[in-house]
């Protein structure tokens, strides 16, 4: 229990030290601005839901489509399997 408190106090001291040490750099950063109207928020929510709905179909489509190298590998496997059947 004491170890956690000591560790927390140490982290806070480090944080305060860094705040003082890098004060100018921190204050020179531009402020974060995020202005969003209720209408924009609703549109963003709607777009996000649509994107989530499309993720499954896009994933399924990517599984069914084979790249050129995958097709070549599949062709080689089929050829080897056919050769084994002929040899047997």
Biopython code that builds the backbone (N, CA, C, O; Angstrom):
import numpy as np
from Bio.PDB.StructureBuilder import StructureBuilder

atoms = [
    (1, "UNK", "N", (0.829, -1.184, 0.000)),
    (1, "UNK", "CA", (0.000, 0.000, 0.000)),
    (1, "UNK", "C", (0.880, 1.256, 0.000)),
    (1, "UNK", "O", (0.640, 2.192, -0.763)),
    (2, "UNK", "N", (1.886, 1.264, 0.851)),
    (2, "UNK", "CA", (2.761, 2.433, 0.910)),
    (2, "UNK", "C", (3.566, 2.584, -0.373)),
    (2, "UNK", "O", (3.847, 3.696, -0.821)),
    (3, "UNK", "N", (3.935, 1.441, -0.957)),
    (3, "UNK", "CA", (4.716, 1.495, -2.198)),
    (3, "UNK", "C", (3.944, 2.203, -3.300)),
    (3, "UNK", "O", (4.505, 3.005, -4.047)),
    (4, "UNK", "N", (2.653, 1.903, -3.397)),
    (4, "UNK", "CA", (1.824, 2.554, -4.410)),
    (4, "UNK", "C", (1.743, 4.051, -4.159)),
    (4, "UNK", "O", (1.817, 4.845, -5.096)),
    (5, "UNK", "N", (1.593, 4.439, -2.903)),
    (5, "UNK", "CA", (1.497, 5.860, -2.563)),
    (5, "UNK", "C", (2.806, 6.570, -2.867)),
    (5, "UNK", "O", (2.808, 7.689, -3.380)),
    (6, "UNK", "N", (3.912, 5.923, -2.553)),
    (6, "UNK", "CA", (5.226, 6.517, -2.830)),
    (6, "UNK", "C", (5.426, 6.654, -4.339)),
    (6, "UNK", "O", (5.899, 7.683, -4.822)),
    (7, "UNK", "N", (5.061, 5.610, -5.072)),
    (7, "UNK", "CA", (5.192, 5.641, -6.529)),
    (7, "UNK", "C", (4.323, 6.732, -7.134)),
    (7, "UNK", "O", (4.757, 7.444, -8.039)),
    (8, "UNK", "N", (3.092, 6.866, -6.634)),
    (8, "UNK", "CA", (2.184, 7.903, -7.123)),
    (8, "UNK", "C", (2.750, 9.292, -6.829)),
    (8, "UNK", "O", (2.710, 10.178, -7.683)),
    (9, "UNK", "N", (3.274, 9.475, -5.626)),
    (9, "UNK", "CA", (3.866, 10.762, -5.257)),
    (9, "UNK", "C", (5.070, 11.073, -6.144)),
    (9, "UNK", "O", (5.268, 12.219, -6.549)),
    (10, "UNK", "N", (5.866, 10.057, -6.443)),
    (10, "UNK", "CA", (7.030, 10.245, -7.309)),
    (10, "UNK", "C", (6.592, 10.667, -8.713)),
    (10, "UNK", "O", (7.182, 11.566, -9.311)),
    (11, "UNK", "N", (5.557, 10.012, -9.231)),
    (11, "UNK", "CA", (5.050, 10.362, -10.561)),
    (11, "UNK", "C", (4.534, 11.792, -10.592)),
    (11, "UNK", "O", (4.784, 12.528, -11.548)),
    (12, "UNK", "N", (3.819, 12.184, -9.551)),
    (12, "UNK", "CA", (3.296, 13.546, -9.479)),
    (12, "UNK", "C", (4.438, 14.562, -9.417)),
    (12, "UNK", "O", (4.366, 15.623, -10.037)),
    (13, "UNK", "N", (5.494, 14.229, -8.664)),
    (13, "UNK", "CA", (6.657, 15.120, -8.570)),
    (13, "UNK", "C", (7.328, 15.254, -9.932)),
    (13, "UNK", "O", (7.704, 16.356, -10.331)),
    (14, "UNK", "N", (7.483, 14.137, -10.651)),
    (14, "UNK", "CA", (8.063, 14.163, -11.993)),
    (14, "UNK", "C", (7.221, 15.015, -12.931)),
    (14, "UNK", "O", (7.742, 15.796, -13.727)),
    (15, "UNK", "N", (5.909, 14.849, -12.819)),
    (15, "UNK", "CA", (4.990, 15.606, -13.667)),
    (15, "UNK", "C", (5.140, 17.100, -13.405)),
    (15, "UNK", "O", (5.235, 17.894, -14.340)),
    (16, "UNK", "N", (5.159, 17.480, -12.126)),
    (16, "UNK", "CA", (5.304, 18.896, -11.763)),
    (16, "UNK", "C", (6.640, 19.438, -12.253)),
    (16, "UNK", "O", (6.718, 20.562, -12.750)),
    (17, "UNK", "N", (7.681, 18.641, -12.111)),
    (17, "UNK", "CA", (9.008, 19.059, -12.556)),
    (17, "UNK", "C", (9.018, 19.287, -14.069)),
    (17, "UNK", "O", (9.585, 20.269, -14.548)),
    (18, "UNK", "N", (8.389, 18.377, -14.818)),
    (18, "UNK", "CA", (8.327, 18.528, -16.274)),
    (18, "UNK", "C", (7.488, 19.734, -16.676)),
    (18, "UNK", "O", (7.806, 20.420, -17.647)),
    (19, "UNK", "N", (6.411, 19.992, -15.927)),
    (19, "UNK", "CA", (5.568, 21.163, -16.223)),
    (19, "UNK", "C", (6.389, 22.443, -16.094)),
    (19, "UNK", "O", (6.259, 23.351, -16.915)),
    (20, "UNK", "N", (7.222, 22.516, -15.079)),
    (20, "UNK", "CA", (8.060, 23.698, -14.881)),
    (20, "UNK", "C", (9.156, 23.746, -15.939)),
    (20, "UNK", "O", (9.425, 24.793, -16.529)),
    (21, "UNK", "N", (9.783, 22.598, -16.169)),
    (21, "UNK", "CA", (10.913, 22.518, -17.096)),
    (21, "UNK", "C", (10.503, 22.865, -18.528)),
    (21, "UNK", "O", (11.239, 23.557, -19.231)),
    (22, "UNK", "N", (9.336, 22.388, -18.963)),
    (22, "UNK", "CA", (8.900, 22.566, -20.349)),
    (22, "UNK", "C", (7.726, 23.543, -20.482)),
    (22, "UNK", "O", (6.944, 23.460, -21.429)),
    (23, "UNK", "N", (7.615, 24.456, -19.534)),
    (23, "UNK", "CA", (6.488, 25.390, -19.503)),
    (23, "UNK", "C", (6.361, 26.170, -20.809)),
    (23, "UNK", "O", (5.272, 26.262, -21.377)),
    (24, "UNK", "N", (7.463, 26.727, -21.281)),
    (24, "UNK", "CA", (7.420, 27.535, -22.507)),
    (24, "UNK", "C", (6.955, 26.705, -23.707)),
    (24, "UNK", "O", (6.147, 27.162, -24.515)),
    (25, "UNK", "N", (7.469, 25.499, -23.807)),
    (25, "UNK", "CA", (7.089, 24.634, -24.922)),
    (25, "UNK", "C", (5.608, 24.257, -24.847)),
    (25, "UNK", "O", (4.913, 24.230, -25.863)),
    (26, "UNK", "N", (5.143, 23.972, -23.657)),
    (26, "UNK", "CA", (3.740, 23.593, -23.473)),
    (26, "UNK", "C", (2.824, 24.756, -23.815)),
    (26, "UNK", "O", (1.806, 24.570, -24.481)),
    (27, "UNK", "N", (3.173, 25.939, -23.368)),
    (27, "UNK", "CA", (2.328, 27.108, -23.618)),
    (27, "UNK", "C", (2.379, 27.570, -25.069)),
    (27, "UNK", "O", (1.462, 28.248, -25.534)),
    (28, "UNK", "N", (3.440, 27.209, -25.789)),
    (28, "UNK", "CA", (3.558, 27.641, -27.191)),
    (28, "UNK", "C", (2.723, 26.773, -28.136)),
    (28, "UNK", "O", (2.517, 27.142, -29.293)),
    (29, "UNK", "N", (2.248, 25.639, -27.659)),
    (29, "UNK", "CA", (1.424, 24.770, -28.498)),
    (29, "UNK", "C", (0.076, 25.430, -28.761)),
    (29, "UNK", "O", (-0.463, 26.119, -27.895)),
    (30, "UNK", "N", (-0.469, 25.220, -29.964)),
    (30, "UNK", "CA", (-1.791, 25.800, -30.236)),
    (30, "UNK", "C", (-2.864, 25.075, -29.427)),
    (30, "UNK", "O", (-2.759, 23.880, -29.150)),
    (31, "UNK", "N", (-3.880, 25.817, -29.064)),
    (31, "UNK", "CA", (-4.977, 25.221, -28.315)),
    (31, "UNK", "C", (-5.748, 24.277, -29.214)),
    (31, "UNK", "O", (-5.887, 24.522, -30.412)),
    (32, "UNK", "N", (-6.247, 23.203, -28.637)),
    (32, "UNK", "CA", (-7.105, 22.285, -29.372)),
    (32, "UNK", "C", (-8.481, 22.916, -29.505)),
    (32, "UNK", "O", (-9.079, 23.354, -28.522)),
    (33, "UNK", "N", (-8.967, 22.955, -30.720)),
    (33, "UNK", "CA", (-10.288, 23.521, -30.943)),
    (33, "UNK", "C", (-11.156, 22.475, -31.619)),
    (33, "UNK", "O", (-10.759, 21.883, -32.622)),
    (34, "UNK", "N", (-12.316, 22.252, -31.082)),
    (34, "UNK", "CA", (-13.238, 21.303, -31.667)),
    (34, "UNK", "C", (-14.624, 21.878, -31.519)),
    (34, "UNK", "O", (-15.271, 21.735, -30.482)),
    (35, "UNK", "N", (-15.066, 22.528, -32.567)),
    (35, "UNK", "CA", (-16.395, 23.106, -32.567)),
    (35, "UNK", "C", (-17.288, 22.200, -33.394)),
    (35, "UNK", "O", (-17.009, 21.914, -34.559)),
    (36, "UNK", "N", (-18.347, 21.764, -32.779)),
    (36, "UNK", "CA", (-19.243, 20.872, -33.486)),
    (36, "UNK", "C", (-20.671, 21.221, -33.070)),
    (36, "UNK", "O", (-21.000, 21.273, -31.885)),
    (37, "UNK", "N", (-21.484, 21.451, -34.053)),
    (37, "UNK", "CA", (-22.882, 21.739, -33.756)),
    (37, "UNK", "C", (-23.617, 20.428, -33.506)),
    (37, "UNK", "O", (-23.087, 19.348, -33.768)),
    (38, "UNK", "N", (-24.817, 20.532, -33.008)),
    (38, "UNK", "CA", (-25.625, 19.340, -32.759)),
    (38, "UNK", "C", (-25.887, 18.613, -34.071)),
    (38, "UNK", "O", (-25.877, 17.383, -34.126)),
    (39, "UNK", "N", (-26.123, 19.386, -35.124)),
    (39, "UNK", "CA", (-26.375, 18.793, -36.438)),
    (39, "UNK", "C", (-25.145, 18.037, -36.942)),
    (39, "UNK", "O", (-25.265, 16.928, -37.462)),
    (40, "UNK", "N", (-23.960, 18.639, -36.786)),
    (40, "UNK", "CA", (-22.727, 17.980, -37.219)),
    (40, "UNK", "C", (-22.483, 16.706, -36.417)),
    (40, "UNK", "O", (-22.030, 15.704, -36.970)),
    (41, "UNK", "N", (-22.777, 16.735, -35.128)),
    (41, "UNK", "CA", (-22.587, 15.558, -34.283)),
    (41, "UNK", "C", (-23.515, 14.436, -34.724)),
    (41, "UNK", "O", (-23.110, 13.274, -34.767)),
    (42, "UNK", "N", (-24.755, 14.774, -35.049)),
    (42, "UNK", "CA", (-25.716, 13.770, -35.497)),
    (42, "UNK", "C", (-25.276, 13.159, -36.827)),
    (42, "UNK", "O", (-25.381, 11.947, -37.019)),
    (43, "UNK", "N", (-24.785, 13.990, -37.744)),
    (43, "UNK", "CA", (-24.308, 13.490, -39.033)),
    (43, "UNK", "C", (-23.115, 12.564, -38.844)),
    (43, "UNK", "O", (-23.009, 11.529, -39.500)),
    (44, "UNK", "N", (-22.223, 12.946, -37.945)),
    (44, "UNK", "CA", (-21.051, 12.127, -37.674)),
    (44, "UNK", "C", (-21.456, 10.771, -37.107)),
    (44, "UNK", "O", (-20.898, 9.744, -37.494)),
    (45, "UNK", "N", (-22.425, 10.763, -36.192)),
    (45, "UNK", "CA", (-22.922, 9.516, -35.621)),
    (45, "UNK", "C", (-23.523, 8.621, -36.712)),
    (45, "UNK", "O", (-23.296, 7.412, -36.742)),
    (46, "UNK", "N", (-24.297, 9.251, -37.606)),
    (46, "UNK", "CA", (-24.946, 8.504, -38.686)),
    (46, "UNK", "C", (-23.899, 7.885, -39.618)),
    (46, "UNK", "O", (-24.011, 6.720, -39.998)),
    (47, "UNK", "N", (-22.879, 8.674, -39.983)),
    (47, "UNK", "CA", (-21.815, 8.175, -40.850)),
    (47, "UNK", "C", (-21.061, 7.031, -40.179)),
    (47, "UNK", "O", (-20.716, 6.044, -40.828)),
    (48, "UNK", "N", (-20.809, 7.164, -38.889)),
    (48, "UNK", "CA", (-20.092, 6.118, -38.167)),
    (48, "UNK", "C", (-20.884, 4.821, -38.160)),
    (48, "UNK", "O", (-20.321, 3.744, -38.362)),
    (49, "UNK", "N", (-22.180, 4.919, -37.931)),
    (49, "UNK", "CA", (-23.020, 3.719, -37.942)),
    (49, "UNK", "C", (-23.014, 3.063, -39.315)),
    (49, "UNK", "O", (-22.945, 1.838, -39.417)),
    (50, "UNK", "N", (-23.086, 3.867, -40.371)),
    (50, "UNK", "CA", (-23.046, 3.325, -41.728)),
    (50, "UNK", "C", (-21.718, 2.623, -42.000)),
    (50, "UNK", "O", (-21.683, 1.548, -42.598)),
    (51, "UNK", "N", (-20.621, 3.249, -41.551)),
    (51, "UNK", "CA", (-19.306, 2.644, -41.740)),
    (51, "UNK", "C", (-19.214, 1.312, -41.010)),
    (51, "UNK", "O", (-18.678, 0.341, -41.543)),
    (52, "UNK", "N", (-19.736, 1.267, -39.792)),
    (52, "UNK", "CA", (-19.705, 0.022, -39.035)),
    (52, "UNK", "C", (-20.530, -1.055, -39.718)),
    (52, "UNK", "O", (-20.164, -2.229, -39.702)),
    (53, "UNK", "N", (-21.641, -0.656, -40.317)),
    (53, "UNK", "CA", (-22.471, -1.619, -41.027)),
    (53, "UNK", "C", (-21.769, -2.180, -42.247)),
    (53, "UNK", "O", (-21.992, -3.333, -42.617)),
    (54, "UNK", "N", (-20.925, -1.380, -42.872)),
    (54, "UNK", "CA", (-20.221, -1.805, -44.079)),
    (54, "UNK", "C", (-18.967, -2.614, -43.786)),
    (54, "UNK", "O", (-18.438, -3.276, -44.678)),
    (55, "UNK", "N", (-18.490, -2.569, -42.564)),
    (55, "UNK", "CA", (-17.250, -3.265, -42.239)),
    (55, "UNK", "C", (-17.389, -4.759, -42.493)),
    (55, "UNK", "O", (-16.499, -5.376, -43.078)),
    (56, "UNK", "N", (-18.497, -5.340, -42.057)),
    (56, "UNK", "CA", (-18.695, -6.779, -42.243)),
    (56, "UNK", "C", (-18.721, -7.178, -43.695)),
    (56, "UNK", "O", (-18.098, -8.170, -44.073)),
    (57, "UNK", "N", (-19.429, -6.428, -44.523)),
    (57, "UNK", "CA", (-19.513, -6.777, -45.939)),
    (57, "UNK", "C", (-18.163, -6.586, -46.632)),
    (57, "UNK", "O", (-17.782, -7.385, -47.487)),
    (58, "UNK", "N", (-17.446, -5.531, -46.262)),
    (58, "UNK", "CA", (-16.132, -5.310, -46.853)),
    (58, "UNK", "C", (-15.173, -6.431, -46.459)),
    (58, "UNK", "O", (-14.373, -6.890, -47.275)),
    (59, "UNK", "N", (-15.261, -6.867, -45.200)),
    (59, "UNK", "CA", (-14.397, -7.939, -44.727)),
    (59, "UNK", "C", (-14.709, -9.237, -45.460)),
    (59, "UNK", "O", (-13.805, -9.946, -45.902)),
    (60, "UNK", "N", (-15.992, -9.537, -45.584)),
    (60, "UNK", "CA", (-16.395, -10.754, -46.297)),
    (60, "UNK", "C", (-15.925, -10.721, -47.747)),
    (60, "UNK", "O", (-15.457, -11.727, -48.280)),
    (61, "UNK", "N", (-16.053, -9.561, -48.379)),
    (61, "UNK", "CA", (-15.628, -9.417, -49.770)),
    (61, "UNK", "C", (-14.120, -9.610, -49.891)),
    (61, "UNK", "O", (-13.645, -10.208, -50.856)),
    (62, "UNK", "N", (-13.376, -9.110, -48.925)),
    (62, "UNK", "CA", (-11.919, -9.252, -48.987)),
    (62, "UNK", "C", (-11.502, -10.706, -48.811)),
    (62, "UNK", "O", (-10.468, -11.125, -49.329)),
    (63, "UNK", "N", (-12.310, -11.477, -48.077)),
    (63, "UNK", "CA", (-11.982, -12.897, -47.913)),
    (63, "UNK", "C", (-12.238, -13.691, -49.182)),
    (63, "UNK", "O", (-11.522, -14.649, -49.474)),
    (64, "UNK", "N", (-13.244, -13.300, -49.929)),
    (64, "UNK", "CA", (-13.588, -14.051, -51.138)),
    (64, "UNK", "C", (-12.703, -13.684, -52.316)),
    (64, "UNK", "O", (-12.504, -14.503, -53.213)),
    (65, "UNK", "N", (-12.174, -12.488, -52.334)),
    (65, "UNK", "CA", (-11.314, -12.070, -53.431)),
    (65, "UNK", "C", (-9.894, -12.566, -53.179)),
    (65, "UNK", "O", (-9.341, -12.372, -52.097)),
    (66, "UNK", "N", (-9.320, -13.199, -54.177)),
    (66, "UNK", "CA", (-7.963, -13.698, -54.060)),
    (66, "UNK", "C", (-7.022, -12.795, -54.851)),
    (66, "UNK", "O", (-7.368, -12.318, -55.932)),
    (67, "UNK", "N", (-5.845, -12.568, -54.311)),
    (67, "UNK", "CA", (-4.851, -11.784, -55.026)),
    (67, "UNK", "C", (-4.201, -12.663, -56.086)),
    (67, "UNK", "O", (-4.419, -13.874, -56.116)),
    (68, "UNK", "N", (-3.406, -12.056, -56.951)),
    (68, "UNK", "CA", (-2.738, -12.804, -58.008)),
    (68, "UNK", "C", (-1.823, -13.878, -57.431)),
    (68, "UNK", "O", (-1.787, -15.004, -57.928)),
    (69, "UNK", "N", (-1.084, -13.526, -56.379)),
    (69, "UNK", "CA", (-0.169, -14.508, -55.795)),
    (69, "UNK", "C", (-0.942, -15.638, -55.133)),
    (69, "UNK", "O", (-0.529, -16.796, -55.200)),
    (70, "UNK", "N", (-2.060, -15.311, -54.492)),
    (70, "UNK", "CA", (-2.867, -16.357, -53.872)),
    (70, "UNK", "C", (-3.431, -17.296, -54.932)),
    (70, "UNK", "O", (-3.495, -18.508, -54.724)),
    (71, "UNK", "N", (-3.842, -16.734, -56.074)),
    (71, "UNK", "CA", (-4.352, -17.558, -57.167)),
    (71, "UNK", "C", (-3.255, -18.469, -57.703)),
    (71, "UNK", "O", (-3.495, -19.645, -57.979)),
    (72, "UNK", "N", (-2.047, -17.919, -57.849)),
    (72, "UNK", "CA", (-0.931, -18.713, -58.361)),
    (72, "UNK", "C", (-0.612, -19.856, -57.403)),
    (72, "UNK", "O", (-0.365, -20.980, -57.842)),
    (73, "UNK", "N", (-0.614, -19.581, -56.106)),
    (73, "UNK", "CA", (-0.341, -20.618, -55.109)),
    (73, "UNK", "C", (-1.413, -21.697, -55.161)),
    (73, "UNK", "O", (-1.107, -22.888, -55.105)),
    (74, "UNK", "N", (-2.665, -21.279, -55.268)),
    (74, "UNK", "CA", (-3.771, -22.242, -55.336)),
    (74, "UNK", "C", (-3.635, -23.116, -56.580)),
    (74, "UNK", "O", (-3.893, -24.318, -56.529)),
    (75, "UNK", "N", (-3.231, -22.515, -57.688)),
    (75, "UNK", "CA", (-3.061, -23.264, -58.933)),
    (75, "UNK", "C", (-1.956, -24.314, -58.780)),
    (75, "UNK", "O", (-2.104, -25.446, -59.242)),
    (76, "UNK", "N", (-0.848, -23.937, -58.129)),
    (76, "UNK", "CA", (0.253, -24.870, -57.924)),
    (76, "UNK", "C", (-0.187, -26.034, -57.041)),
    (76, "UNK", "O", (0.157, -27.187, -57.302)),
    (77, "UNK", "N", (-0.946, -25.724, -55.999)),
    (77, "UNK", "CA", (-1.439, -26.773, -55.104)),
    (77, "UNK", "C", (-2.354, -27.744, -55.856)),
    (77, "UNK", "O", (-2.253, -28.959, -55.684)),
    (78, "UNK", "N", (-3.233, -27.206, -56.677)),
    (78, "UNK", "CA", (-4.132, -28.056, -57.452)),
    (78, "UNK", "C", (-3.341, -28.945, -58.410)),
    (78, "UNK", "O", (-3.663, -30.120, -58.588)),
    (79, "UNK", "N", (-2.313, -28.379, -59.020)),
    (79, "UNK", "CA", (-1.484, -29.123, -59.968)),
    (79, "UNK", "C", (-0.772, -30.269, -59.254)),
    (79, "UNK", "O", (-0.721, -31.387, -59.768)),
    (80, "UNK", "N", (-0.211, -29.986, -58.043)),
    (80, "UNK", "CA", (0.465, -31.033, -57.277)),
    (80, "UNK", "C", (-0.508, -32.119, -56.860)),
    (80, "UNK", "O", (-0.181, -33.305, -56.912)),
    (81, "UNK", "N", (-1.711, -31.716, -56.441)),
    (81, "UNK", "CA", (-2.714, -32.693, -56.033)),
    (81, "UNK", "C", (-3.107, -33.578, -57.208)),
    (81, "UNK", "O", (-3.292, -34.783, -57.035)),
    (82, "UNK", "N", (-3.237, -33.005, -58.393)),
    (82, "UNK", "CA", (-3.593, -33.777, -59.596)),
    (82, "UNK", "C", (-2.471, -34.736, -59.955)),
    (82, "UNK", "O", (-2.735, -35.868, -60.360)),
    (83, "UNK", "N", (-1.226, -34.305, -59.814)),
    (83, "UNK", "CA", (-0.080, -35.172, -60.095)),
    (83, "UNK", "C", (-0.016, -36.352, -59.144)),
    (83, "UNK", "O", (0.312, -37.471, -59.539)),
    (84, "UNK", "N", (-0.339, -36.083, -57.863)),
    (84, "UNK", "CA", (-0.340, -37.167, -56.876)),
    (84, "UNK", "C", (-1.418, -38.190, -57.205)),
    (84, "UNK", "O", (-1.203, -39.392, -57.045)),
    (85, "UNK", "N", (-2.572, -37.724, -57.661)),
    (85, "UNK", "CA", (-3.655, -38.645, -58.021)),
    (85, "UNK", "C", (-3.281, -39.494, -59.223)),
    (85, "UNK", "O", (-3.605, -40.681, -59.281)),
    (86, "UNK", "N", (-2.597, -38.881, -60.181)),
    (86, "UNK", "CA", (-2.193, -39.613, -61.379)),
    (86, "UNK", "C", (-1.129, -40.643, -61.045)),
    (86, "UNK", "O", (-1.115, -41.733, -61.617)),
    (87, "UNK", "N", (-0.231, -40.301, -60.113)),
    (87, "UNK", "CA", (0.861, -41.210, -59.739)),
    (87, "UNK", "C", (0.332, -42.391, -58.932)),
    (87, "UNK", "O", (0.918, -43.473, -58.968)),
    (88, "UNK", "N", (-0.733, -42.205, -58.227)),
    (88, "UNK", "CA", (-1.245, -43.279, -57.368)),
    (88, "UNK", "C", (-2.045, -44.292, -58.096)),
    (88, "UNK", "O", (-2.533, -45.246, -57.489)),
]
sb = StructureBuilder()
sb.init_structure("model")
sb.init_model(0)
sb.init_chain("A")
sb.init_seg("    ")
for serial, (resi, resn, name, xyz) in enumerate(atoms, 1):
    if name == "N":
        sb.init_residue(resn, " ", resi, " ")
    sb.init_atom(name, np.array(xyz, "f"), 0.0, 1.0, " ", f" {name:<3s}", serial, name[0])
structure = sb.get_structure()
